[in-house]
Amino acid sequence: MSGRAATASRWLMAFGLMLSLAAGAIGLTPLRLGVWGTSEAIGLTLHVGALLAALGLALAARAWPGAVASTLQAPVVLVPFALAVWSTLVAPAAEYPWLSVFGAPQTSEGALLFLDMAVWSAATMMLRDAVPAARVVAATALAASLAFALLFLGAATRIFFYPDWLAFFGLFTPAIVVGLGGGMAGGRDAAARWLWGAALAAGLVPLAMSRNLAAIAAVLLATPLAFGADRLMRRRPHLERWWRPAAVALAIVAPLLGLAFIWLLGASGFLATISSRMLAAKVALAGFGGAASRWLTGQGWGHDVLTLLRGLDHAGQTGLDQSWDLAARDYFHSHHGVLEALISAGIPGAVLFAALPVAAIIGAEPRYRALAAATALAYAATICFWFQSPASFAFQAIAFAALARRRAVPAWRPIAAALPPSGCALALAGAVAFLLPFGVAAQRQFVRTDVRLASAPEAACADFPAEAWRGDLGLARLYGSQIYGAESKARTEGWSPALLDRLAAFVCLAEQRSARDGAVYLLFWGLDLRGRLAHLGEFAGARARLATLFDNWSARLDAFGALAPGRSDVAVGYYGWAIAGGRRAEAIALGNRWLARRPDDPISLWFTGNAMLLDTDDAIARLGLQRMSRALALGVDRMIPVDPAMRRRLQAAGG
């Protein structure tokens, strides 16, 4: 390969890394695309950046096959690559395999993103030999990190929804600046003495802006611990052998201690935010349902909201206790990195995810080992309480690789000689290139969503491209937002024809898709709207227009119950409407079908019993009393209000 082509390969890798580092800028308000404007387009940009870096890596493999071969053997490359491979292998076991490959749209955390991380890591290590390109990448990371933080000062310029996300840029940017910005200078460059100042600013500003107490505490603990231990061991060489074992042990123990802390403190109810994380973990683990295979394969990346919808009853939430705000929010992550990997990809996935910071520690250059340990340990502790924004994953991979050492080239010459030209790197590039078009197609559909919905004429269905491959998550999210938005406008402005047309367009499409796809999230919002139409005064003006929704309410509940048998609470609105409207037989039939799945379901026992109690046949009425008494014994009064007179009647009847 010519020298010009070799240079081009380096700058292609550099451009791919720079694009990935700056991907968060797509979250700026004027540039936002899709249902989740601060994440979906960012995820797509990350994949494009990784593809460019992989192509540059493939070209570099033709010029320096030994160097590329040894780079691909580095722990910081192998671990995310292994996680990507494992996640891909077990994806078919998930309810929505392609969702597991691409991850939740809010984070992009899935098999493809881990493949991206392997590419970013390999490209970063190759660029450390190219000082100008490496420093440009470091400068990009520094500028992006500071910009993301400072833009958060203005409400109109905030890129991310949560300020806490900024903490991850503060964790990773110092390592990038030091590892790529001045490592090759060896201290001889006069500018190198400013590196630590720049690195400090790059870390402190995002951390301070984030107000992420977990990350700040992790940095304050990990930094003096790592640098203090490094200094001690350099003074006392006989302790050197304990450096790696001790650092690795801390990185492994941190997530376990974090989970234990969340469980114990959350159970006590001392802090609402910790209790919320404990309940999320409880629901997630209950989703395994005793299936041994789930401990091996997990449930798939990005399936969290589906697990929550099905297993909310495991959190102990009832109709009278809605203290857990996560149940009503856009839930997409368990808030614990290793736990999320366990839920999504089983025990092997959790082990590989936990090994990400371990790889940074064991693979670090000796001169950077303190900074690598501090970064890895702070990260391992922070992910116990917070999930990452998609934009920060590129920072993580590049930071760990910027401090990593590459094995000596001579040791790998036999392996390099046995490989086809550019074989390993081309395989990475090919994998990203193969999956990228699917990602483009998935993301492109959301660019025009609002336009098609807003222009939908009266009595017409809204237009939204098919997304059955991921359980209609985008349409369900839009549907829920539209229901809340319509209720808010109706409360203050009344039901205008335009508002009714827009809601009806959503209803038309959502009903078609839920009947065809049977997606639990979409079914849930359709049932939610029916309950509001039946019982809330704010929706009185829309009842006539949407009256046909009542005709198949029972059928939709059947479909939802088959997917989420523990969520009979969703049927409460229907039972009240049906019994009051003289549809007692229909209500009893639905309750009996639900009881066939869960014989001791308190909600179904109570309302079928209530309907039977009104029957003129004494035998049926007595059966109704028995059912209601049984429901009361099972704690139905913790789920719905129980009339005191009815309670006394049941007690008098021996209930």
C-alpha positions as CSV (number, residue, x, y, z in Angstrom):
1,M,0.0,0.0,0.0
2,S,1.3,3.5,-0.9
3,G,2.1,6.0,1.8
4,R,-0.8,8.2,0.7
5,A,-3.3,5.3,1.1
6,A,-1.9,4.5,4.5
7,T,-2.3,8.2,5.5
8,A,-5.8,8.1,4.1
9,S,-6.7,5.1,6.2
10,R,-5.6,6.9,9.4
11,W,-7.7,9.9,8.7
12,L,-10.6,7.8,7.7
13,M,-10.4,6.2,11.2
14,A,-10.0,9.6,12.7
15,F,-13.0,11.0,10.9
16,G,-15.1,8.0,12.0
17,L,-14.0,8.6,15.6
18,M,-14.7,12.3,15.4
19,L,-18.1,11.8,14.0
20,S,-19.0,9.3,16.7
21,L,-17.7,11.7,19.4
22,A,-19.7,14.6,18.0
23,A,-22.8,12.5,17.4
24,G,-24.5,14.1,20.5
25,A,-24.9,17.3,18.5
26,I,-27.7,15.7,16.5
27,G,-29.7,16.1,19.7
28,L,-29.8,19.9,19.3
29,T,-33.4,21.0,19.0
30,P,-33.2,22.1,15.3
31,L,-31.6,18.8,14.3
32,R,-33.8,16.4,16.3
33,L,-35.4,13.6,14.4
34,G,-37.7,10.7,15.3
35,V,-39.9,9.8,18.2
36,W,-37.0,10.1,20.7
37,G,-35.3,13.2,19.2
38,T,-32.4,13.2,21.7
39,S,-31.3,9.6,21.0
40,E,-32.5,7.9,17.9
41,A,-30.6,9.9,15.3
42,I,-27.6,9.9,17.6
43,G,-27.6,6.1,17.5
44,L,-27.7,6.1,13.8
45,T,-24.8,8.6,13.6
46,L,-22.8,6.4,15.9
47,H,-23.2,3.4,13.6
48,V,-22.1,5.5,10.6
49,G,-19.1,6.7,12.5
50,A,-18.2,3.1,13.4
51,L,-18.6,2.0,9.8
52,L,-16.1,4.7,8.6
53,A,-13.6,3.8,11.3
54,A,-14.0,0.1,10.4
55,L,-13.3,0.8,6.7
56,G,-10.2,2.8,7.7
57,L,-9.1,-0.1,9.9
58,A,-9.5,-2.4,7.0
59,L,-7.3,-0.2,4.8
60,A,-4.8,0.0,7.6
61,A,-4.6,-3.8,7.8
62,R,-3.2,-3.8,4.3
63,A,-0.4,-1.5,5.3
64,W,0.3,-2.8,8.8
65,P,-1.2,-6.3,9.1
66,G,0.8,-7.2,12.2
67,A,-0.1,-4.0,14.0
68,V,-3.8,-4.5,13.2
69,A,-3.7,-8.2,14.2
70,S,-2.2,-7.4,17.5
71,T,-4.6,-4.5,18.1
72,L,-7.6,-6.8,17.5
73,Q,-6.2,-9.0,20.3
74,A,-6.3,-6.2,22.9
75,P,-8.7,-6.8,25.8
76,V,-10.4,-3.5,25.2
77,V,-11.3,-4.7,21.7
78,L,-12.0,-8.4,22.5
79,V,-14.4,-7.8,25.3
80,P,-16.9,-5.6,23.5
81,F,-16.6,-7.7,20.4
82,A,-17.3,-10.9,22.5
83,L,-20.3,-9.1,24.0
84,A,-21.6,-8.2,20.5
85,V,-21.1,-11.7,19.3
86,W,-22.9,-13.2,22.3
87,S,-25.8,-10.7,22.1
88,T,-26.2,-11.6,18.4
89,L,-26.2,-15.3,19.1
90,V,-28.9,-15.1,21.7
91,A,-31.0,-12.5,20.0
92,P,-33.2,-15.1,18.3
93,A,-34.4,-16.2,21.8
94,A,-35.8,-12.7,22.4
95,E,-39.4,-11.7,21.7
96,Y,-38.1,-9.2,19.2
97,P,-34.7,-10.3,17.9
98,W,-33.9,-7.2,15.8
99,L,-34.8,-5.0,18.8
100,S,-32.1,-6.9,20.7
101,V,-29.6,-6.2,17.9
102,F,-30.3,-2.5,17.7
103,G,-31.2,-1.9,21.3
104,A,-33.8,0.4,22.9
105,P,-34.2,3.6,20.8
106,Q,-33.4,5.7,23.8
107,T,-29.9,4.2,24.3
108,S,-29.1,2.1,21.2
109,E,-27.6,-0.4,23.7
110,G,-27.6,-3.7,21.8
111,A,-25.4,-6.1,19.8
112,L,-24.6,-3.5,17.1
113,L,-23.5,-0.9,19.5
114,F,-21.1,-3.3,21.2
115,L,-19.7,-4.1,17.8
116,D,-19.3,-0.3,17.3
117,M,-17.4,-0.1,20.6
118,A,-14.9,-2.8,19.4
119,V,-14.3,-0.9,16.2
120,W,-13.8,2.4,18.0
121,S,-11.4,0.8,20.4
122,A,-9.3,-0.8,17.6
123,A,-9.2,2.4,15.5
124,T,-8.2,4.4,18.6
125,M,-5.3,2.1,19.3
126,M,-4.1,2.3,15.7
127,L,-4.3,6.1,15.7
128,R,-1.9,6.4,18.7
129,D,0.9,5.9,16.2
130,A,-0.4,8.9,14.2
131,V,0.2,11.9,16.4
132,P,-1.6,14.6,14.3
133,A,-4.7,12.5,13.8
134,A,-4.7,11.3,17.4
135,R,-4.6,14.9,18.7
136,V,-7.4,16.0,16.5
137,V,-9.6,13.2,17.9
138,A,-8.6,14.3,21.4
139,A,-9.5,17.9,20.6
140,T,-12.8,16.8,19.3
141,A,-13.6,14.8,22.5
142,L,-12.6,17.8,24.6
143,A,-14.6,20.3,22.6
144,A,-17.7,18.0,22.4
145,S,-17.6,17.2,26.1
146,L,-17.4,20.9,27.1
147,A,-20.0,21.9,24.5
148,F,-22.5,19.3,25.7
149,A,-22.1,20.5,29.2
150,L,-22.3,24.3,28.5
151,L,-25.2,23.9,26.1
152,F,-27.2,22.5,29.0
153,L,-27.2,26.0,30.6
154,G,-29.9,27.1,28.2
155,A,-33.2,25.3,28.1
156,A,-33.4,25.7,24.3
157,T,-30.0,24.3,23.7
158,R,-30.0,21.2,25.9
159,I,-29.0,18.2,23.9
160,F,-30.0,15.6,26.5
161,F,-33.1,15.2,28.6
162,Y,-31.3,14.2,31.8
163,P,-28.4,16.4,33.1
164,D,-27.1,13.2,34.8
165,W,-26.0,11.9,31.5
166,L,-23.3,14.6,31.3
167,A,-21.4,12.8,34.0
168,F,-20.2,10.1,31.6
169,F,-18.5,12.6,29.4
170,G,-16.7,13.9,32.5
171,L,-15.6,10.4,33.3
172,F,-14.2,9.5,29.9
173,T,-12.8,12.7,28.4
174,P,-9.8,13.1,30.6
175,A,-8.5,9.7,29.6
176,I,-9.0,10.6,25.9
177,V,-7.2,13.9,26.2
178,V,-4.2,12.4,28.1
179,G,-4.0,9.2,26.1
180,L,-4.3,10.7,22.6
181,G,-3.5,14.3,23.1
182,G,0.0,14.0,24.5
183,G,1.0,10.4,25.0
184,M,3.2,10.4,21.9
185,A,5.0,13.6,23.0
186,G,6.6,11.8,25.9
187,G,6.7,15.0,27.9
188,R,9.1,16.7,25.5
189,D,6.4,18.8,23.8
190,A,6.0,22.1,25.6
191,A,2.2,21.9,25.0
192,A,2.1,18.6,26.9
193,R,2.2,20.3,30.2
194,W,-1.2,21.7,29.5
195,L,-2.8,18.4,29.0
196,W,-3.6,17.6,32.6
197,G,-5.2,21.1,32.9
198,A,-7.3,20.4,29.9
199,A,-8.2,16.9,31.1
200,L,-9.2,18.3,34.5
201,A,-11.5,20.9,32.9
202,A,-12.9,18.3,30.6
203,G,-13.8,16.1,33.6
204,L,-14.9,18.7,36.1
205,V,-17.2,20.8,34.0
206,P,-19.5,18.0,32.8
207,L,-19.4,16.4,36.2
208,A,-20.4,19.6,37.9
209,M,-23.2,20.3,35.4
210,S,-24.5,16.8,35.7
211,R,-25.3,17.0,39.4
212,N,-25.0,13.2,39.2
213,L,-24.2,12.4,42.9
214,A,-23.3,8.8,42.2
215,A,-20.7,9.8,39.5
216,I,-19.3,12.6,41.5
217,A,-18.9,10.3,44.6
218,A,-17.3,7.6,42.4
219,V,-14.8,10.0,40.9
220,L,-13.9,11.4,44.4
221,L,-13.3,7.9,45.7
222,A,-11.7,6.2,42.7
223,T,-9.2,9.0,41.7
224,P,-7.3,9.3,45.0
225,L,-7.5,5.6,45.5
226,A,-6.0,4.7,42.1
227,F,-3.3,7.4,42.0
228,G,-2.4,6.9,45.7
229,A,-2.1,3.1,45.2
230,D,0.0,3.6,42.1
231,R,2.4,6.0,43.9
232,L,2.7,3.6,46.8
233,M,3.5,0.6,44.6
234,R,6.1,2.5,42.6
235,R,7.8,3.4,45.9
236,R,7.6,-0.2,47.1
237,P,8.2,-2.5,44.2
238,H,7.4,-5.6,46.2
239,L,3.8,-4.6,46.1
240,E,3.6,-4.3,42.3
241,R,2.2,-7.8,41.9
242,W,-0.9,-6.7,43.7
243,W,-1.8,-3.8,41.4
244,R,-3.8,-5.7,38.8
245,P,-5.5,-8.2,41.2
246,A,-6.6,-5.4,43.5
247,A,-7.9,-3.1,40.8
248,V,-9.7,-5.9,39.0
249,A,-11.3,-7.1,42.2
250,L,-12.6,-3.6,42.9
251,A,-14.0,-3.3,39.4
252,I,-15.8,-6.7,39.8
253,V,-17.1,-6.0,43.3
254,A,-18.4,-2.5,42.6
255,P,-21.5,-3.6,40.6
256,L,-22.3,-6.3,43.1
257,L,-22.0,-3.9,46.0
258,G,-24.1,-1.4,44.1
259,L,-26.9,-3.9,43.5
260,A,-26.8,-4.9,47.2
261,F,-26.9,-1.3,48.3
262,I,-29.9,-0.6,46.0
263,W,-31.7,-3.6,47.2
264,L,-31.2,-3.1,50.9
265,L,-31.6,0.7,51.0
266,G,-34.5,0.6,48.5
267,A,-36.4,-2.0,50.6
268,S,-36.2,0.4,53.5
269,G,-37.8,3.2,51.6
270,F,-35.2,5.6,52.8
271,L,-34.7,7.3,49.4
272,A,-37.4,7.4,46.7
273,T,-34.9,7.2,43.8
274,I,-33.2,4.2,45.3
275,S,-36.5,2.5,46.0
276,S,-37.4,3.1,42.4
277,R,-34.3,1.3,41.2
278,M,-34.9,-1.6,43.6
279,L,-38.4,-2.0,42.2
280,A,-37.1,-1.9,38.6
281,A,-34.6,-4.7,39.5
282,K,-37.4,-6.7,41.2
283,V,-39.6,-6.5,38.1
284,A,-36.8,-7.3,35.8
285,L,-35.7,-10.4,37.6
286,A,-39.3,-11.6,38.0
287,G,-39.6,-11.4,34.2
288,F,-37.4,-14.5,34.0
289,G,-40.4,-16.4,35.3
290,G,-38.4,-19.4,36.5
291,A,-37.3,-20.3,33.0
292,A,-33.7,-21.6,33.4
293,S,-32.9,-20.8,29.8
294,R,-33.4,-17.1,30.5
295,W,-30.4,-17.1,32.8
296,L,-28.4,-18.1,29.7
297,T,-30.0,-16.0,27.0
298,G,-31.7,-13.1,28.8
299,Q,-34.8,-11.5,27.4
300,G,-33.1,-9.4,24.8
301,W,-31.7,-5.8,24.7
302,G,-34.3,-3.0,24.6
303,H,-37.2,-5.1,26.0
304,D,-37.4,-3.3,29.4
305,V,-40.7,-1.5,28.8
306,L,-42.3,-4.8,27.8
307,T,-41.0,-6.5,30.9
308,L,-42.4,-3.6,33.0
309,L,-45.8,-3.7,31.4
310,R,-46.1,-7.4,32.1
311,G,-44.6,-7.5,35.5
312,L,-45.7,-4.3,37.2
313,D,-47.6,-6.4,39.7
314,H,-44.3,-7.8,41.0
315,A,-43.4,-4.3,42.2
316,G,-46.4,-4.3,44.6
317,Q,-48.0,-1.3,42.8
318,T,-51.8,-1.2,43.0
319,G,-54.7,1.1,42.1
320,L,-54.4,2.7,45.5
321,D,-50.6,3.1,45.5
322,Q,-49.0,4.7,42.5
323,S,-46.0,6.1,44.3
324,W,-43.6,4.5,41.8
325,D,-43.2,7.2,39.1
326,L,-41.2,4.8,36.9
327,A,-44.4,3.0,36.1
328,A,-45.8,6.0,34.3
329,R,-42.7,7.1,32.6
330,D,-40.8,6.2,29.4
331,Y,-39.0,3.2,31.0
332,F,-36.2,1.6,29.0
333,H,-33.4,0.6,31.4
334,S,-33.0,-1.0,34.8
335,H,-30.6,1.8,35.9
336,H,-27.8,-0.8,36.6
337,G,-25.5,-1.7,33.8
338,V,-24.5,-5.2,34.8
339,L,-28.1,-6.1,35.8
340,E,-29.3,-4.8,32.5
341,A,-26.8,-7.1,30.7
342,L,-28.1,-10.0,32.8
343,I,-31.7,-9.3,32.0
344,S,-30.9,-8.7,28.3
345,A,-28.2,-11.3,27.5
346,G,-28.1,-13.7,30.4
347,I,-25.2,-14.6,32.7
348,P,-22.6,-14.6,29.9
349,G,-23.7,-11.2,28.8
350,A,-23.5,-9.9,32.4
351,V,-20.0,-11.3,32.8
352,L,-18.8,-9.7,29.6
353,F,-20.4,-6.4,30.4
354,A,-18.8,-6.4,33.8
355,A,-15.5,-7.2,32.1
356,L,-15.5,-3.9,30.1
357,P,-13.8,-1.9,32.9
358,V,-11.7,-4.9,33.8
359,A,-10.3,-4.9,30.2
360,A,-9.4,-1.2,30.6
361,I,-7.4,-2.0,33.8
362,I,-5.5,-5.1,32.7
363,G,-4.8,-3.7,29.2
364,A,-3.5,-0.3,30.3
365,E,-0.1,1.1,29.4
366,P,2.0,1.1,32.6
367,R,2.4,4.9,32.6
368,Y,-1.4,5.3,32.3
369,R,-2.4,2.6,34.7
370,A,-3.5,4.9,37.5
371,L,-5.7,7.0,35.2
372,A,-7.1,3.8,33.5
373,A,-7.9,2.3,36.9
374,A,-9.5,5.6,38.2
375,T,-11.6,5.9,35.0
376,A,-12.7,2.2,35.0
377,L,-13.5,2.1,38.7
378,A,-15.5,5.3,38.6
379,Y,-17.4,4.0,35.6
380,A,-18.1,0.6,37.3
381,A,-19.6,2.4,40.3
382,T,-21.6,5.0,38.3
383,I,-23.4,2.4,36.1
384,C,-24.8,0.9,39.3
385,F,-27.2,3.8,39.5
386,W,-27.3,5.4,36.0
387,F,-27.7,4.3,32.4
388,Q,-25.7,6.0,29.6
389,S,-26.8,8.3,26.8
390,P,-26.0,6.8,23.4
391,A,-23.5,9.6,22.7
392,S,-21.3,8.5,25.6
393,F,-20.6,5.0,24.4
394,A,-18.1,6.3,21.8
395,F,-16.3,8.3,24.6
396,Q,-16.1,5.1,26.7
397,A,-14.6,2.9,24.0
398,I,-12.1,5.6,22.9
399,A,-11.1,6.4,26.5
400,F,-10.4,2.8,27.5
401,A,-8.4,2.3,24.2
402,A,-6.5,5.6,24.5
403,L,-4.8,4.3,27.6
404,A,-4.4,0.7,26.4
405,R,-1.2,-1.0,25.3
406,R,-0.8,-3.0,22.2
407,R,1.2,-6.2,22.2
408,A,4.6,-6.1,20.4
409,V,4.2,-6.6,16.7
410,P,6.9,-9.3,16.3
411,A,4.9,-11.6,18.6
412,W,2.0,-11.5,16.2
413,R,3.8,-11.7,12.9
414,P,3.0,-15.5,12.4
415,I,-0.7,-14.8,13.0
416,A,-0.7,-11.8,10.8
417,A,0.9,-13.7,8.0
418,A,-1.7,-16.4,8.2
419,L,-4.6,-14.0,7.8
420,P,-6.0,-12.9,4.5
421,P,-5.2,-9.3,3.6
422,S,-7.2,-7.1,6.0
423,G,-9.2,-10.1,7.0
424,C,-10.1,-9.3,10.6
425,A,-10.7,-5.6,10.0
426,L,-12.8,-6.3,6.9
427,A,-14.9,-8.7,9.0
428,L,-15.6,-5.9,11.5
429,A,-16.4,-3.4,8.7
430,G,-18.5,-6.0,6.9
431,A,-20.6,-6.7,10.0
432,V,-21.3,-3.0,10.6
433,A,-22.0,-2.4,6.9
434,F,-24.4,-5.4,6.8
435,L,-26.4,-4.2,9.8
436,L,-26.3,-0.5,9.0
437,P,-28.9,-0.5,6.2
438,F,-31.4,-2.1,8.7
439,G,-30.6,0.7,11.1
440,V,-31.0,3.4,8.5
441,A,-34.4,1.9,7.4
442,A,-35.5,1.7,11.1
443,Q,-34.5,5.3,11.9
444,R,-35.6,6.9,8.6
445,Q,-39.3,6.1,9.2
446,F,-39.5,8.5,12.1
447,V,-38.3,11.6,10.2
448,R,-41.7,12.1,8.7
449,T,-43.9,10.8,11.4
450,D,-45.3,14.1,12.8
451,V,-45.9,15.5,9.3
452,R,-48.0,12.5,8.2
453,L,-50.0,12.6,11.5
454,A,-50.6,16.3,11.5
455,S,-51.9,16.3,7.9
456,A,-54.2,13.3,8.3
457,P,-57.7,14.3,7.1
458,E,-60.8,13.7,9.0
459,A,-61.7,10.0,9.5
460,A,-58.3,8.9,8.0
461,C,-55.7,6.8,9.6
462,A,-52.4,8.3,10.5
463,D,-49.4,7.0,8.5
464,F,-46.5,5.4,10.3
465,P,-44.1,2.9,8.8
466,A,-44.3,-0.7,10.1
467,E,-42.2,-1.4,13.2
468,A,-43.5,-4.8,14.2
469,W,-39.9,-5.9,14.4
470,R,-39.6,-3.9,17.7
471,G,-43.0,-4.2,19.1
472,D,-44.4,-1.0,17.8
473,L,-42.5,1.0,20.4
474,G,-42.4,4.2,18.5
475,L,-46.1,4.3,17.6
476,A,-47.0,3.3,21.2
477,R,-44.9,6.1,22.6
478,L,-46.5,8.6,20.2
479,Y,-50.0,7.2,21.0
480,G,-49.5,7.7,24.7
481,S,-48.2,11.2,24.2
482,Q,-51.1,12.1,22.0
483,I,-53.6,10.8,24.6
484,Y,-52.0,12.9,27.3
485,G,-51.7,15.9,25.0
486,A,-55.3,15.7,23.9
487,E,-56.5,15.5,27.5
488,S,-54.5,18.5,28.5
489,K,-55.8,20.6,25.5
490,A,-59.4,19.5,26.1
491,R,-59.2,20.5,29.7
492,T,-58.2,24.1,28.8
493,E,-59.6,24.6,25.2
494,G,-62.2,22.0,24.7
495,W,-62.4,19.5,21.9
496,S,-61.8,21.3,18.6
497,P,-62.5,19.5,15.3
498,A,-58.7,19.5,14.6
499,L,-58.0,17.9,18.0
500,L,-60.6,15.2,17.4
501,D,-59.3,14.5,13.9
502,R,-55.8,14.1,15.1
503,L,-56.7,11.7,18.0
504,A,-59.0,9.8,15.7
505,A,-56.2,9.4,13.2
506,F,-54.0,7.9,15.9
507,V,-56.8,5.6,17.1
508,C,-57.4,4.3,13.6
509,L,-53.8,3.4,13.0
510,A,-53.2,2.1,16.5
511,E,-56.2,-0.2,16.4
512,Q,-55.2,-1.6,13.1
513,R,-51.6,-2.2,14.3
514,S,-52.6,-3.7,17.7
515,A,-55.0,-6.1,16.0
516,R,-52.3,-7.2,13.5
517,D,-49.2,-7.2,15.6
518,G,-50.5,-7.9,19.1
519,A,-47.8,-5.7,20.7
520,V,-48.3,-5.3,24.4
521,Y,-47.2,-1.7,24.6
522,L,-49.7,-0.6,21.9
523,L,-52.5,-2.6,23.4
524,F,-51.8,-1.0,26.7
525,W,-52.4,2.6,25.4
526,G,-55.5,1.5,23.5
527,L,-57.0,0.2,26.7
528,D,-55.8,3.3,28.6
529,L,-57.7,5.5,26.2
530,R,-60.9,3.4,26.5
531,G,-60.8,3.8,30.2
532,R,-60.4,7.6,29.9
533,L,-63.3,7.8,27.4
534,A,-65.6,5.8,29.7
535,H,-64.9,7.5,33.0
536,L,-63.2,10.9,32.6
537,G,-65.1,14.1,32.1
538,E,-62.3,15.6,30.0
539,F,-63.0,13.0,27.3
540,A,-66.8,13.4,27.2
541,G,-66.5,15.5,24.1
542,A,-64.7,12.7,22.3
543,R,-66.9,9.8,23.2
544,A,-69.3,10.0,20.3
545,R,-66.5,10.2,17.8
546,L,-64.6,7.3,19.3
547,A,-67.6,5.2,20.5
548,T,-66.6,2.2,18.3
549,L,-63.7,1.6,20.7
550,F,-66.1,0.2,23.3
551,D,-67.3,-2.5,20.9
552,N,-64.1,-4.5,21.1
553,W,-62.9,-3.5,24.6
554,S,-63.3,-7.0,26.0
555,A,-61.5,-8.5,23.0
556,R,-58.6,-6.2,23.4
557,L,-58.4,-7.0,27.1
558,D,-58.3,-10.7,26.2
559,A,-55.3,-10.0,23.9
560,F,-53.5,-8.0,26.6
561,G,-54.3,-10.6,29.3
562,A,-52.7,-13.3,27.2
563,L,-49.5,-11.3,27.1
564,A,-49.6,-9.9,30.7
565,P,-51.7,-12.2,32.9
566,G,-50.6,-10.4,36.0
567,R,-52.0,-7.1,34.9
568,S,-55.8,-7.5,35.5
569,D,-55.7,-4.0,37.0
570,V,-55.9,-2.7,33.4
571,A,-59.4,-4.2,33.2
572,V,-60.8,-2.3,36.2
573,G,-62.2,0.5,34.0
574,Y,-63.8,-2.0,31.7
575,Y,-65.5,-3.9,34.5
576,G,-67.0,-0.8,36.0
577,W,-68.3,0.4,32.6
578,A,-69.7,-3.0,31.6
579,I,-71.5,-3.7,34.9
580,A,-73.0,-0.3,35.0
581,G,-74.0,-0.5,31.4
582,G,-75.9,-3.8,31.7
583,R,-73.1,-5.9,30.1
584,R,-72.8,-8.2,33.1
585,A,-72.6,-11.5,31.1
586,E,-69.8,-10.0,29.0
587,A,-67.9,-8.9,32.1
588,I,-68.3,-12.3,33.8
589,A,-67.2,-14.1,30.6
590,L,-64.0,-11.9,30.5
591,G,-63.3,-12.4,34.2
592,N,-63.7,-16.2,33.8
593,R,-61.2,-16.3,31.0
594,W,-58.8,-14.3,33.1
595,L,-59.4,-16.6,36.0
596,A,-58.6,-19.6,33.8
597,R,-55.1,-18.1,33.5
598,R,-54.8,-17.0,37.2
599,P,-57.4,-18.7,39.4
600,D,-56.6,-16.4,42.4
601,D,-56.6,-13.1,40.6
602,P,-58.3,-10.7,43.1
603,I,-59.5,-8.2,40.5
604,S,-61.2,-10.8,38.3
605,L,-62.8,-12.5,41.4
606,W,-64.1,-9.3,42.7
607,F,-65.7,-7.9,39.6
608,T,-67.1,-11.2,38.3
609,G,-68.5,-11.7,41.8
610,N,-70.0,-8.2,41.8
611,A,-71.7,-8.9,38.5
612,M,-73.0,-12.3,39.7
613,L,-74.3,-10.7,42.9
614,L,-76.9,-8.8,40.8
615,D,-78.3,-11.9,39.3
616,T,-81.8,-13.0,40.1
617,D,-80.7,-16.6,40.5
618,D,-79.9,-17.1,44.2
619,A,-77.2,-19.8,43.4
620,I,-75.4,-17.4,41.1
621,A,-75.7,-14.6,43.6
622,R,-74.2,-16.8,46.4
623,L,-71.3,-17.7,44.1
624,G,-70.8,-14.0,43.5
625,L,-70.6,-13.4,47.3
626,Q,-68.0,-16.3,47.6
627,R,-65.9,-14.8,44.8
628,M,-66.0,-11.3,46.4
629,S,-65.1,-12.8,49.8
630,R,-62.2,-14.6,48.3
631,A,-61.0,-11.5,46.5
632,L,-61.2,-9.6,49.8
633,A,-59.1,-12.3,51.5
634,L,-56.5,-12.0,48.7
635,G,-56.2,-8.2,49.3
636,V,-58.3,-6.7,46.6
637,D,-58.9,-3.7,48.9
638,R,-55.2,-2.8,48.4
639,M,-55.8,-2.5,44.7
640,I,-59.2,-0.8,44.4
641,P,-61.5,1.1,46.9
642,V,-64.0,-1.2,48.7
643,D,-67.2,0.2,49.8
644,P,-67.6,-0.1,53.6
645,A,-71.2,-1.3,53.3
646,M,-70.1,-4.1,50.9
647,R,-67.3,-5.0,53.3
648,R,-69.8,-5.4,56.1
649,R,-72.1,-7.4,53.9
650,L,-69.3,-9.8,53.0
651,Q,-68.3,-10.1,56.7
652,A,-71.8,-10.8,57.7
653,A,-72.1,-13.5,55.1
654,G,-69.0,-15.2,56.5
655,G,-66.4,-13.5,54.2
